[in-house]
């Protein structure tokens, strides 16, 4: 009897939260429920790049997986500083890249963690890699007659159904995606003021009308019932040299390493998924009809225990935690906006930076007063700093791709 070829699936987490074990347990139970665990044709392999500093965690917070769960997957690899050093030594000893070049791929930041997962999946001959986040759960929530209605989502199955014919698939997100809280505008800060501020710091895909609707919903994004009942993946269109994707609920086809790009973000910034989006003009990217629930404020861990709320809480700008999260998001956005503009609007870069400068100069004092947080003025300083270094960061962005291509060539030449 002819042996059916096994499909090797990597599931990647770049994590730093103590809740990781709960999220892993929920996902493995989900894979079992969807039939993937029992399917002998599919090999499930976990890759976890962990950060001990983010929430002062210990190695065992990630590696101490319950034996019953271990039985349901085929392998697991935990990637800390020691494992990364081993790979750096391997690449240097094999004369693939230099030590300095390894730091561009595996250095600091969120992109480096994602690259470590991606690299290990490719080195271990995975066919596909699905990225999941440690604060996203395989479920969708809709708002029907003012009541939250919950439904399970077979996220991994949906990606595997579509990835064979694509370079990348990515799904949808619901829950607390946006860090922008529910706000009531007043004479201190009008809607026009806030709109001007958000448009200055955010990327092209953030549309004010949609954002305003989410704010009115208390910062909650509900799943679209048409998407939930659809069985069709949709090809992602290119907008301003980008095919926008998300960093999780994301699947990358690894069968042709030379077609894979690395993650990159400027130092201290985020946006690694956005910068990957700018590389995908010649790649097929599909949006698949599955959701994950994003627990952006880490307040819905009990969902993983099976407790489903009838109503989701409004996130209001009335606590230090919410205001600080929004402030941190603004800093993260402004740090990557100059490079994004430099890549996507090179002919109008200075003009757009000047426009941002004007908008921020007018709106930031109002933002500071409204939130009672003078630190918001730092946003303008961060813009100037990252604008000043934009050519350097663009050089790093291209250099990361060049170095990664050398690693991919090395793996493609393996027998």
C-alpha positions in Angstrom: 0.0 0.0 0.0 1.4 3.4 -0.9 2.3 5.6 2.0 0.5 9.0 2.2 3.0 11.8 2.5 2.8 13.6 5.9 2.1 17.3 6.1 4.4 18.9 8.7 2.7 21.9 10.3 4.5 24.3 12.7 2.5 26.4 15.1 4.5 29.4 16.4 4.2 31.6 19.4 6.3 34.6 20.3 5.3 35.0 23.9 6.1 36.6 27.2 2.9 36.0 29.3 2.3 33.7 32.2 -1.1 32.8 30.6 0.7 31.0 27.8 0.0 27.5 29.2 -3.8 28.2 29.3 -3.7 29.5 25.7 -1.8 26.5 24.5 -4.2 24.1 26.3 -7.2 25.7 24.7 -5.6 25.6 21.2 -4.5 22.0 21.5 -8.1 21.1 22.6 -9.3 23.0 19.6 -7.1 21.0 17.2 -8.3 17.8 18.7 -11.9 18.9 18.3 -11.4 19.8 14.7 -9.9 16.3 13.9 -6.3 17.5 13.3 -4.8 15.6 16.2 -6.3 12.3 15.0 -5.4 12.9 11.4 -2.3 10.7 10.7 -1.4 12.7 7.6 -0.8 15.9 9.7 2.1 16.4 12.0 1.6 19.1 14.6 4.8 20.8 15.9 5.0 23.7 18.3 7.7 26.4 18.2 7.8 28.8 21.2 10.1 31.8 21.3 9.8 33.2 24.8 10.8 36.4 26.5 11.6 36.2 30.3 11.8 40.0 30.8 8.4 41.1 29.4 6.5 39.9 32.4 9.2 38.6 34.7 8.5 35.0 33.8 10.5 31.8 34.2 11.5 29.2 31.6 9.1 26.7 33.1 6.1 29.0 32.5 6.6 28.0 28.9 8.2 24.5 28.9 6.1 22.8 31.6 3.4 21.5 29.2 1.0 19.0 30.8 1.9 15.4 29.7 -1.7 14.9 28.4 -1.2 17.8 26.0 2.3 16.6 24.9 0.8 13.3 23.7 -1.5 15.2 21.3 1.3 17.0 19.4 4.3 15.5 17.5 7.0 17.8 18.8 7.8 21.0 20.7 10.7 23.3 20.5 11.3 26.1 23.1 13.5 28.9 21.9 15.3 31.0 24.5 18.6 32.7 24.5 20.6 29.4 24.7 18.8 27.9 21.7 19.3 31.1 19.7 23.0 31.1 20.5 23.2 27.5 19.2 21.7 28.6 15.9 24.0 31.6 15.6 27.0 29.3 16.1 25.6 26.9 13.5 25.2 29.6 10.9 28.6 31.0 11.5 30.3 27.5 11.5 28.5 26.6 8.3 29.8 29.9 6.8 26.3 31.0 5.9 26.4 34.5 7.6 28.7 36.4 10.0 28.0 37.1 13.7 27.1 40.7 12.8 24.6 39.5 10.3 23.0 37.1 12.8 22.2 40.1 15.0 20.1 41.6 12.3 17.9 38.5 12.3 18.0 37.4 15.9 18.8 40.6 17.8 16.3 42.4 20.0 12.6 43.1 19.6 9.4 41.4 18.5 10.5 40.9 14.9 13.6 38.9 16.2 11.3 36.6 18.2 9.2 35.9 15.1 12.3 35.4 13.0 13.5 32.8 15.5 10.2 30.9 15.2 10.2 31.2 11.4 13.9 30.1 11.1 13.4 27.1 13.4 10.3 25.9 11.5 12.2 26.1 8.2 15.3 24.4 9.6 13.0 21.5 10.9 11.5 21.0 7.5 8.0 22.3 8.3 5.7 22.7 5.3 3.6 25.5 6.8 3.9 27.7 9.9 0.9 29.2 11.6 1.5 32.1 14.0 -0.8 32.4 17.0 -0.7 35.0 19.7 -0.7 34.4 23.5 -3.6 36.8 24.0 -5.8 35.5 21.2 -8.3 32.7 21.5 -9.9 30.4 18.9 -13.4 31.9 19.2 -15.5 34.6 17.6 -18.0 37.0 19.3 -20.9 38.8 17.6 -23.3 41.3 19.0 -26.9 40.3 18.3 -29.8 42.1 20.0 -27.3 43.6 22.5 -26.1 40.2 23.6 -22.7 38.7 23.0 -23.0 35.4 21.0 -19.9 33.2 21.0 -18.8 30.6 18.5 -15.7 28.3 18.3 -13.3 28.8 15.4 -11.2 26.1 13.8 -8.4 28.5 13.0 -5.6 26.0 12.1 -7.9 23.9 9.9 -9.0 27.0 7.9 -5.4 28.0 7.2 -4.4 24.5 6.2 -7.4 24.3 3.8 -6.2 27.4 1.9 -2.4 27.7 2.3 -1.4 25.1 -0.4 -2.4 27.6 -3.1 -1.0 30.7 -1.5 2.2 32.2 0.0 0.4 33.6 3.0 -3.0 33.3 4.6 -4.3 35.4 7.4 -7.6 35.5 9.3 -9.8 38.0 11.0 -9.7 39.4 14.6 -12.4 40.4 17.0 -12.5 41.5 20.6 -10.2 44.2 22.0 -8.0 44.8 18.9 -7.8 48.5 19.1 -6.0 50.2 22.0 -8.2 53.3 21.5 -10.7 53.4 24.4 -14.3 54.6 24.4 -14.2 58.4 24.6 -16.7 61.2 24.9 -15.6 64.3 23.1 -15.9 67.7 24.6 -14.6 71.3 24.3 -11.1 70.2 25.4 -10.9 67.7 22.6 -13.4 67.5 19.8 -14.0 64.6 17.4 -12.1 66.6 14.7 -9.1 67.0 17.0 -8.9 63.3 17.8 -9.4 62.3 14.2 -6.5 64.5 13.1 -4.3 63.0 15.8 -5.1 59.4 14.9 -4.7 60.0 11.2 -1.3 61.5 11.9 0.1 58.5 13.8 -1.6 55.5 12.3 -1.1 53.6 9.0 -3.1 53.6 5.8 -5.4 50.7 6.7 -6.9 52.6 9.7 -10.0 54.3 8.5 -11.6 56.8 10.8 -15.3 55.8 10.2 -14.5 52.2 11.1 -12.4 53.3 14.1 -15.2 55.6 15.3 -17.7 52.7 15.2 -15.3 50.5 17.3 -14.9 53.3 19.8 -18.7 53.7 20.1 -18.8 49.9 20.7 -16.6 50.5 23.8 -13.4 49.6 22.0 -14.8 46.2 20.9 -14.6 44.8 17.4 -17.4 42.3 16.8 -17.1 39.5 14.2 -19.0 39.9 11.0 -21.7 37.2 10.6 -21.2 37.2 6.8 -17.5 36.3 7.2 -18.4 33.6 9.8 -20.8 31.9 7.4 -18.6 32.3 4.4 -16.5 29.4 3.1 -14.4 31.4 0.7 -11.0 32.9 1.1 -10.5 36.3 -0.5 -7.3 37.5 -2.2 -5.8 40.5 -0.5 -5.5 43.6 -2.7 -2.4 45.7 -2.8 -2.8 49.2 -1.3 0.1 51.7 -1.4 2.6 48.9 -2.2 1.3 46.8 0.7 -0.8 43.7 1.1 -1.8 44.2 4.7 -1.6 41.1 7.0 -1.7 40.6 10.7 1.1 39.2 12.8 -1.1 36.3 14.3 -3.9 34.2 12.9 -1.3 34.1 10.1 0.0 31.2 8.0 3.2 31.2 5.9 3.9 28.6 3.2 7.4 27.2 3.8 7.6 24.8 0.9 9.7 27.3 -1.1 12.1 29.0 1.3 13.3 31.4 -1.4 9.8 33.0 -1.4 9.9 33.8 2.3 10.7 37.2 3.8 11.9 37.9 7.4 10.2 40.2 9.9 11.7 43.6 10.7 10.8 46.5 12.9 12.8 49.7 13.7 14.5 49.6 17.2 11.9 50.0 20.0 9.0 50.0 17.5 6.4 47.4 16.5 4.9 47.0 13.0 6.8 43.9 12.0 3.6 42.6 10.3 3.1 45.9 8.5 6.7 45.9 7.2 6.3 42.3 6.0 3.1 43.5 4.2 5.2 45.9 2.1 7.3 42.9 0.7 4.3 41.0 -0.7 3.6 42.5 -4.1 4.7 39.4 -5.9 3.1 37.0 -3.4 -0.3 35.5 -3.2 -2.0 36.5 0.0 -5.4 35.2 1.0 -7.8 36.4 3.8 -9.5 33.3 5.2 -12.9 33.2 7.0 -11.9 32.5 10.6 -11.6 34.7 13.7 -9.6 34.9 16.8 -10.7 36.8 19.9 -8.1 39.3 21.0 -7.9 39.8 24.7 -6.0 43.0 24.4 -6.4 44.1 28.1 -5.9 40.6 29.5 -9.3 40.8 31.3 -10.9 37.7 29.7 -8.7 34.8 30.7 -11.9 33.1 32.1 -12.9 32.6 28.5 -10.3 29.8 28.5 -12.2 28.2 31.4 -15.4 28.2 29.4 -17.0 31.2 31.0 -18.7 33.2 28.2 -19.9 36.7 29.1 -23.3 37.9 27.8 -21.9 41.5 27.5 -18.4 42.7 26.9 -17.1 45.6 29.1 -16.6 49.0 27.6 -13.0 50.1 27.8 -13.1 53.7 29.0 -10.3 56.2 29.3 -10.8 56.4 33.0 -8.1 54.3 34.4 -4.3 54.6 34.4 -4.0 51.1 32.9 -6.1 52.0 29.8 -4.6 55.4 29.3 -1.0 54.0 29.6 -1.9 51.2 27.1 -3.1 53.8 24.6 -0.1 56.0 25.2 2.3 53.0 24.6 0.4 52.2 21.4 0.8 55.8 20.2 4.6 55.7 20.8 4.8 52.3 19.0 2.8 53.7 16.0 4.8 56.9 15.7 8.1 55.0 15.8 7.3 52.9 12.7 5.3 55.5 10.7 8.3 57.3 9.2 9.8 54.1 7.8 6.4 53.0 6.5 6.0 56.3 4.7 9.5 56.1 3.3 8.8 52.7 1.8 5.2 53.3 0.6 5.3 57.1 -0.4 9.0 57.8 -1.2 8.1 60.7 -3.6 6.0 62.5 -1.0 7.8 61.5 2.2 8.9 65.0 3.4 5.5 66.5 2.5 3.7 63.8 4.6 6.1 64.2 7.6 5.5 67.9 7.6 1.8 67.3 7.6 2.1 65.0 10.6 4.2 67.5 12.4 1.5 70.2 11.9 -1.3 67.9 13.0 0.6 66.7 16.1 1.6 70.3 17.1 -2.0 71.3 17.2 -3.6 68.2 18.7 -1.0 66.9 21.3 -1.6 69.6 23.9 -5.3 68.8 23.7 -4.6 65.0 24.0 -2.4 65.7 27.1 -5.1 67.8 28.8 -7.9 65.3 27.9 -6.1 62.3 29.3 -4.3 64.2 32.1 -1.0 62.8 30.8 1.6 65.3 29.7 3.8 62.4 28.5 1.8 62.4 25.3 4.0 65.3 24.1 6.8 62.7 23.7 5.0 61.5 20.5 6.3 64.6 18.7 9.9 64.0 19.9 9.7 60.3 18.8 8.5 61.4 15.3 11.6 63.7 15.0 13.9 61.0 16.2 12.6 58.3 13.9 12.4 60.7 11.0 16.0 61.6 11.5 17.0 57.9 11.4 14.6 56.8 8.6 17.4 56.2 6.0 19.3 54.1 8.5 16.2 52.0 9.4 15.4 51.6 5.7 19.0 50.3 5.2 18.5 47.8 8.0 15.2 46.7 6.5 16.8 45.9 3.2 19.9 44.4 4.9 17.7 42.1 6.9 16.1 40.8 3.7 19.5 40.3 2.1 20.9 38.3 5.1 17.7 36.3 5.3 18.0 35.4 1.6 21.4 33.9 2.3 20.0 31.7 5.1 17.1 30.6 2.8 19.5 29.7 0.0 21.4 27.6 2.5 18.3 25.7 3.5 17.1 25.3 -0.1 20.4 23.6 -1.0 19.8 20.8 1.6 19.1 17.4 0.2 
